[in-house]
C-alpha cells in the first residue's frame, strides 16, 4: 500500500473539487488568482480537508483565509496535524 504525502492528498482533493487534473495543480499555484477559489469554495475546501485528514482547524477560520497557495495550505494542514 502506498501512503500519499499530505501535499498529494490536498492536491487530489482540490482536483476533485475543481474537476481538474491533479497534474495541473502545482504547489505554488495561487488558489484565488489562478484557480478561482472564492470564499464559498474555500469553505468547501476546508470541510473536505477536515474530513480527509480527520482534523479541525483552530480558531475562526482566519488562518485559512490568509492562505494564498497550495504550498501554504499544505503547511497549515501539517501544522494543524502536528498540534493535535
Protein Blocks (a to p, Z undefined) as FASTA:
>chain_A
ZZddfklmmmmmmmmmnopafklmcfklcfklmnopafklmmmmmmmmmmmnopadehjh
lmmmmpmbfklmmmmmmmmmmmZZ
